[in-house]
Amino acid sequence: MGCSSCSTGKDGQPRGCKNNGTCGTDGCNKLTVFDWLSNMSLPNGEKPFDCVEVRFKNSRKEFFRNSENLSLSIGDVVATQTTSGHDVGMVTLTGELVKVQMKRKKVDFKDPELPKLYRKASQKDIDIWQKSRDREEEIKKRAREIAIILKLQMKISDVEFQGDGSKATFYYTADERVDFRQLIKDMAKAFGIRIEMRQIGYRQEAQRLGGIGSCGRELCCSTWLTDFRSVSTSAARYQQLSLNPQKLAGQCGKLKCCLNYELDVYLDALKDFPSQDTKLQTEKGLAFCQKTDIFKATLWFSYKDDPSNWHVLSSEQVKEIIAKNKKKEKVASLEEYAVENLVEIEERVVFENVVGQDSLTRFDKPKRNKNNRNRNRNKKRKNTSENGQKRNRNKQNNQQGGNKNRNRSKKRPKNA
């Protein structure tokens, strides 16, 4: 994502607008939105929706009632109501889309106790807000040191100051219950502010900190994903993925949220497939399903007495055998179907590099060992050096033999 004020460096890399999460056009922030109803006018006699969505410290959003009927647009810095004092945030959404978001997040827009929006932030409010945000990293480091001294089994991951600088919220993660009463006393004495401790999960921690995932892009939870759905290992099984926790886990240590993205498509495709518990009755013996390939629409079966020998069958052939078994008819063997299926698979078109893309199997080829390469290079160098030394010796011997013959010819008398 980028805004109109984002610049480009000399090497072509994006330099950014250096606003650090307070971009005025709301184009390069986390959790940014696009108001697709901004160019549409309201019907005659219809009043604009009196609630707005405000983002705080680039990580959380809340809804406020615009009781003063201020003319607000996306990117405006506003002062909002809190339980103690006021907070400063940025408007991310206005108009009818706010009502849609409130319904989706189950927030009652008719609630009279909904917090209010005071005014647009003045320059004094913004200066205090910026000073408070500049102190966050230093205070987070000092708070971690205090927690280590007190030997508390917790990790302080983030600090968020209130807009007026009178209160700070410390977000932490812990596996067990932590008694941080002494920690709050020490931090209040050291920092001179009111302290609030809030425990978050590991997914929320990754959302607040951000980072780059194994796919090479920014984490979904820190850019656009706002609700965390439960992810189970069954999602990996349905997609025929190896149950390797190192590959399936994200930076938060939990299963990746992207395992749910294509799960519905796989479940729809598996509806036309026979169940993995299917047993085929043949005259040669009972056969069990060992593996399923959704993309090729094939299944691998093996006999009960010979589980290491697998036979490839298409889903249609398996359905045909199941239909015969229901009529109490047994097929002769799986080999008859498997041979026909192999011929069909060989006739299928393999991946063609039409648009100049890399081969899909480029990572399947085993890599040569660097040590073997170095050994081969050293051997070549030794051979070339030995050959060079032999050539030099031969040249020296030839030169010495020629000199001896010349000396002999000089010593002989002319009349001889």
Helices and strands as residue ranges (DSSP letters): E 7-8, E 14-16, E 51-56, E 60-65, E 77-81, E 86-93, H 96-104, E 117-120, H 123-134, H 136-149, E 155-161, E 167-173, H 181-191, E 194-199, H 202-209, H 220-223, H 233-238, H 245-248, G 257-260, H 263-270, E 279-282, E 285-293, E 298-303, E 310-314, H 315-326, H 334-347, H 370-411
